[in-house]
Each structure stands twice: as structure tokens, then as C-alpha cells.
Amino acid sequence: MPAAIEVAGLCKRFGSVTALDHLELTVPEGTVHGLLGPNGAGKTTTVRVLTTLLRPDEGKAEIFGFDVRRNALQVRSIIGLTGQYTTVDDMLTGRENLHMVGKLFRMSTPDIKVRATELLERFDLTEAAGRQAKTYSGGMRRRLDIAATLMSRPQLIFLDEPTAALDPRSRMDVWRIVNELVEEGTTVLLTTQYLEEADHLADSLSVIDSGKVIASGAPDELKAEVGQAWADVTLIDAAAVEKTTQILRERLGTEPVGDPEAMQVHAPLPEGMTLNELLNPLRDSGIAIADVAVRRPTLDDVFLALTGHTATARASEDVKSKKKGGKR
């Protein structure tokens, strides 16, 4: 299929920090491509470069054949962007917000009225159209934000963590909207930390860590690469996580991952090995086990296998770093 996005050797630096490190990415037209990774991985920087908000330091980035540096105006005319935080004007009504966006795109007044009415109805906002946006719930604001992105009928939409901080019902509403857009032929680039979201929506994925794409493929293809089942061992005492990880490392010859906050150790379960065979060395060492579960590989397991840590653990590390004054 033709490429909606073509990226090669993309680099972006902020002083001594390399946010994008020779990023490679291809997104076929009419698909949902997910950028999967924790905070600080480079997802938002990628979106900002592709939407012409940041100039790359090196490499090539094209949107439907238009270079993001040389053809910025053409790129902006065919894309839409919904960022991590809603950008609606709280003092305007829902309808007025859409009319304002239409004017910014230099749409005619009749076209603005028709398009705004279509979108308000589609996003179940007709009854609230005359209310100020500050009275909207979080889910309603997000739907209005996406509706504003669609005013100009863009060929490619960037959704940068669109369901962050939304309740489950609102998240499902956004998922439904994304599926409908793709059915109509729109291309979507989705960044997310939610592994379930990527698994549900994306036709293909790029797993990003430290500004690099470390794996690409369909969700099922990436999970198939992990292969074996995984055991989640929950402990009574968080202090035993390190010892448990060491014992399982020696027992399995692989690299289990400990999560002290969850009092868990995640370990690949070799084919043919029983749970008793896995747990006996722990019991012999006096480690108290609260629970153990065996499951098929998930996208979190893919990330763990590729990076040595879960996406959740990495996000937690980033939060701690920021609290201590660190910067990613």
C-alpha cells in the first residue's frame, strides 16, 4: 500500500539529550499505526516533528510524499492533530469551538455550519452544542477535541495519547471513533502507553525505547516472537523480589524482571516446565509466595522481552526521576 508516513534516520536533540536516535518508520495509507512506549521514549517528539511543530536535526520525514521541512504548508493542510491535552476553548460553546477551527482553515461559512453540525451529531454532542466547553466532562471535551481535528477532513490524523486520564467508558468511545475513521479511509498514527489500546486498535506497531524503534510488526506478530507463556509470581514481601529474580535467573537461564511496587516477578515459562518445577527453588529458599499466574504473551511481555523492563515500570521510573528533579 502507498505510504502515508515515511521516516528514515530521523534525529532530534535537545542539548545533550537525544530524543530521537535515527528513527525508522513507515505507515501504510488507511491503517492505524501505533507508537508504543513509556514516557520519555520519544513518541511525542516524533509526532511534533511529523506535524511540523519541531524541525528535525537529521534524517527524512515525509507525509504523503511531502517533506516536513520543505513542504510544511502542504503537510499542515492534509493532517490533523489531537494532542495529549485537549485544546478546546473553555469559554466558547462546543459549536463555537468547531466554527473557530473552520475559520482557521479558511473554510466557507456554509461549509463550516454543515461540517460542525455533522460532527456534533456524530460525536453525540448535539444537545451540549450550545453550552460552554468548561461545563463538559473529560470524555466530552476529548470528543470535541477530536471533532475539531476532523473539521478540515484530514487524510492523516495524529492522536497523541488520546485516552490518557479518561474513564473506561470514554476510552471506549474514543476507540469506536478511531475504528470508524479508519473504515472511512483515514490514516491514524496513535501514540499510547496503554498496551490494551495498542492491541485493540493498531494494525501495526512500532515499539520505541530511548528514541529508537526496537521492533515493528502487527500486534500478533510481535507477541508470537515472544513465544512462550509467562509466569507472574506475586510475593508476600517486596524485599524478596530481588532474591526471587536472582533464583529464577539461575533456574531459567533468562532474565526475569522484578517489580517491587507490585511485589511481583515476571518470568518466561519454558515449554514443558511445570509451575511446581518453577516454584520449588523459591520454596526451598524460604520465599513466601502469595499467588502465581500463567498467561499467554501480551504486548507488555513484548516490551519486557525487548527492553528488560515493563512499560509500567519504566513509566514509574520516569515519575520518580521527575520528582527528584531529573529531566527526560
N, C-alpha and C positions, 0 to 999 in steps of 0.2 A: 504494500500500500504506500501511497505518497507520504512523505514525512511532513508532519505539521511542525515539528521541532527537530532541529539538527544541531548538535553541540559537539565540538571536538577541542580537546586540550584547553578547556576554559579555566582560567585562573583569576582569582581576585584576592588581593591582600589589603589588610588594614594595618599599616605599620609593619610590625614584626609578626603579626598574626596572619596566617594563610587560611582564608575562609574557604576557597575553592582551589583544589590542587589537581589541575589537568583533568577536569571533569569531562566525561564522555556520556552522551545521552542522545537517543533517537526515539521520537514519539510518533507512531503512525497516525495518520488522519482518522478521525471518527472513533477514537478509543479513549479510555481512561487510563492514564499512566500515573502510577503512584510513586512519589519520592518518600521513601520510608527511612526514618532515622530519628534519634533523640534530639533534644535541644542541643544546639551548637554543632550539629553535623554539617550544616551548610545548605539546608533546604530553602530557608527564606532568602538567603543570599542568591541562590540560583534563580528563584522567582524574580527577585529585584533586577537581576541582570537581564533576564529574558523579557521582562516588561519595560525595559529601557530606563528603569529608575536608578540603576548603577551601571557605570561603564566598566567592562572587564579589563584586566591588565594584559591578558594574553588569551589567545585561542579564538575560535569561531563559534558564533551563535546565530542561527537563522530561524526565522518564523515564516513558514510557507515560502521559503526562498529569500526573504528579506533580511538583510544583515541588521542586527540590533543596534549597531553603531552608525552605519552609513545610511540606513533607511528607517530611522526611528519613527518618523511621522507615519510611514506606511504600516509599520508594525503596530503602532498605537491604534490605528484605525480598524484593525481586524481582531483585536484581543479585548478581553475583559478581565478584571482582577478583583477578587474578593479576598481581602487580607485577613490576618489573624484577628483583628479587631474591627468591629463594624464602624463604618464611616458615614452613617446617616446623620442628618442634621436634626437634633432633638427638638428644635423649635419649629420645624416645618412639619406639616402633616405627611402621612405616607404618600399621598398623591403628589403633594408639592415636591417631595424629595425626588420622585421619578421625573416630574416635569423639569426640575433643575438639571438633572443629568442629561435629559434630552436636549435641553438648550446648550449645554456644554458641548454636545456632539453636533450642534448646529442642525438638528432635525427641525422640520417644519412644524408649526403649531398643530395642524390637524393630525400629523403623524404622531406627535408626542401624546396627544389626547387618546388616540386609538391604542397606541402601544402601552401606555400606562394603564388603561382600563383592562387590556388583555392580561397584563402581568399581575395586577392587583387581584383579578379573578383567579388566575392560575395559582397564585401563592396563598389563596384563601385570606386575602387582606381587604376585600371589598368593604366589609362592614366597618373596618377600622381605618379606611382610607382618609376620612376627614378628621381623624384625631392626630394630635402631635405625637411624633415618634417617641418622645420621652415617656409616654404612657404605655408603650409597647413592652411586652415581655421579652426576655432574651431570645427566645425562639422566633418571635415575630420580627424582631429587629434584624436577625440573621436572614430571614426570608426576604425582608425588604431590601437588605444589602445585596443579596444575590439578584433580586429583581432589577435593582438599579444597574448591576453589572450587565444584565441582558437587554437593556434599553436599546442599544445600538445593534443588536443581533450579531454579536461577535462570532467569528469562526472558531476561536480558541479561547477557553476560559481557564484562568489560573485560580485555584481555590487553595489558599494557604491556611491549613489547619482550620477548615470552616466550621467544625463542630466542637472546637475547644470550649470547655466550660458550659456546654449545652446539656440539658437533661436528656435522658434516653429517648423520650418521645420526640423532642425537637431534633435530635440527631437522626432519628429515622425519617423525619420529614425531609431533611437535607439529603439523605441517601436517596429517597424517592425522586427528588428534583434532579439529582445528578444522573440517575438512570434514565430519566425522561429526556434530558438534554442529549445524551449520547444516542438514544434511539432516534433523535431528530437529526443526527449527523454532526453534532458539535463535538469538538475535541476538548478533553479536560485534562489538565495537569493538576494533580492533587497531592499536596504535601500533608503528611499526617504522622502523629506518634502512635495513633490507635491501630494496633495490629489487626483487630477485628474489622475496622473500617477499610483498611487496605485489602484485606482478604475478600470483603463483601463487594467492593466497588471496582477494583482495578483489574483491567485486562492484562496489564504487565506492570512490573515493579522494577525500580532501581533502589537498592539498599545503599544508603550513604553513611559514611563514617569519616569524620575528620576531613571533610571536603572532597572525598573521593567516592566514586561508585565502586563498591566492592563486590557487587553481584547484581545481575539483571535476569529477568525472566518472568513468566507467568507465576502467580502465587503457588499453584500446584507443582510447577516445575521446581521452584526453589525448595518447597517442602520435601519433594522427592529426593533432592540432593542430600538432605539431612539423613533421610533413610530410616534409621532405627527409631523405636519408641523411646520415650524419655520417662525417667522416674523423678518425681518431685518428693523429696524426703523432708518432712516437717519435723522439727526438733522441739523438745521441751525447753531447752536452754539455748539462747542465742550465742552464748560463749562457746558452744560446741560446734558451731558452724565451721570454723577453721580446721578443727581436728577431723571432722567428718569429710570435709573436702579433701584433705590430705590422704585419708584412708581410702576413699573411693578413687582418687587419682592413682594410687598404687595398685588398687584392685582391678581397675578397668583399663589402665594404660592410656586414658584420655584425660581431658581437662574439665572436670565438673566445675560448676560455678556456684559459689556461696552467696546467699542474700541474707545477711544478718538481720536486717529490718523485718523481713518476713519469717525469720528463723527457718529458712529453707536452704536445701542444696539441690540443684538441678543437675542430673547426670544422665547421659545416654545409656540406654539399657541394651547391651549387646544381644544379638539374636541368639536364642536358645538359653539365655541366662534367666533363672527364676528370681523372683523377688527375695526369697529366702537366701539364695546364693549372694545376692547383692547386699542384703542387710546383716547377714551373720557376722561379718567382720566388725560392723558397728556395735552390735550387741555384745560381742566378745570384748570390745573395748570399753564397755560400760556406758555407751551413749544412749540416752533415753529418747525414743522415737515417739512422737505424737501421732503421726499419720504418714502414709505413703500412697502416692497415686501414680498410675502408669497411664500415659496418654500418647496419642499419635502426634507426630511433629506439627508444630504451629509456626507461624511467621516469627514469633518471639524466639523459638528454638533456632530458626534460620539465623536470626540476628546474633543470638548467643554463639552459635557454631562459627559464624564468620568473624565476630569481634572479640569473643571471650567474655562478654557481659550481656545482660539483657537490656532491652531498650528502657525498661522501667528503672533498672539500677543506674543506668547512665544518666537518665533524667534526674534522678535523686542526687547523684554526684554533682550535677550542674547547679542544682538548687543550693546545695551546701557550699559550693565554691562561690556563688554569688553572695551568700550570707556572710562569708568570710572576707568579702571584698575582691574576690577573684573575678576575672573577666574572660568570657569565651568569645 
